[in-house]
Amino acid sequence: MPAYWLARSLINDPVAYKRYTDQVPGIIEKFGGKVLARGGRYQFMEGPEKFQRFVVIEFPDLETGVACFTSDDYNEAARHRRENGAGEVETVILEAGEFTK
């Protein structure tokens, strides 16, 4: 069953954050992921308006999405945004569930 990586980001240092985002597409592809939305227009509907960038990535299943996020390659790339507060991110990987059948 497909799973979706949902991320909300606040970019504090665009130069350092770009070192992260330049590496991520290849890592996602390696795990069979497909970016469905990244950046782009959005409209806040409810909740805190802290985050300014949103990402949705589809993976074949929950386990593969988790394996991508916990991989050495991803964590090495994420180091660029995690160090020195270059970016704040909230990420969840959500299985599609029964409603999609």
N, C-alpha and C positions, 0 to 999 in steps of 0.2 A: 504494500500500500504506500503511495507517495507520502512524503513528508516535506514540510516547508520550514526553512530557516528564515526566521523573521528577526530583523535587526533594526534598532532605532539608534541613531548616532548623533553626537554633538561633536563637531570638529573644532578643536581649540588651536591647532597648529596645522594649517593646510599643507605645508611642505612635508612635514614628518608623516602626516596622515596619508599623503599621496604615495610615499614609499611603501606603505601597507597596501593601498588599493591597487597599485601597479602589479603586485604579485598575486593577488587573490584570484583573479579569473582563471589562471592556469591551474591553480590548486583545486578550485571548485570543479573544473572540467575533468581533472584526474579522477575525481570521485563520482563522476556521472551527474554532477549538478548542472542545473540550467537556471540562469538568472532570469527571473520573470519581471522584476522591477528594481531599479537602482537609481536613486536620485529622482529627478523628475518632479512634476507638480504634485502638490498634495493640499488637502484641506483638513485642518483640525476639526474634529467633530465633538470630541469630549476628552477630558483628561488634561494633564499638564502639557504645556507647549514647550518643554525644555529641548526636545530633540528637533533637528533640522534636516535630517537625511534618513531615508527609510529604504530597506532592502528586503526583497523576497526572493528566495532561491528554492527551487524544487529539487529534491533528491529522490532516488528510486524508493527509499524507505528510511525510517527513523535511524536505524543502525548506521547506514551509510552517511547520513548527515552528521551524526554524532562523531563518527570516525574521521570525517573531514575536519570538524571543529577541533578535535583533540589531537590531530596529526602533528607531527614535528614540523612539517612544512608550513601549515597554517599558523602554528604558534610562533614560529620564527618570523613570519610576515607580520603577525599581530603585535610582536614586540615593538615595532615602529610606532604604533598608536598607543600602546599601553605605557611605554616609558615616558616619563616627564609630562604626562597628562595631555599628549597630543590629541587624544580623542576619548570620549566616553561612549560606551556602547552597552546596550542591553540586547541580549540575543536569546531566543528561544527556538527550539526545533520542535515542530508540531506535526504529529501524524494526521493525515487527512481525515480519518475517521469514517464512520459508516455513512454519513450523509452524502458522500461523494459517489456512492455506488449506484 
